[in-house]
Amino acid sequence: MKTYESFEDIDRDLKQLSLERQIALEQLKGVKNDFEESLKPLSIVRTGFKFLSKYGTLLFIKKIFK
């Protein structure tokens, strides 16, 4: 446990903890927005299209080299 010499030390630590808390909340908001974006139907379709195009390219290359 930390011992404090003055009220200024306490206030400084409380301000620092408050700022750290605010930063953590902003990061959490960013994660939430990214998660919501990944669940949108257009995003899911886009991801599926990317997968299918890569798979199709691999099949095409495989047929060329047979």
Protein Blocks (a to p, Z undefined) as FASTA:
>chain_A
ZZdfbfklmmmmmmmmmmmmmmmmmmmmmmmmmmmmmmpmklmmmmmmmmmmmmmmmmmm
mmmmZZ
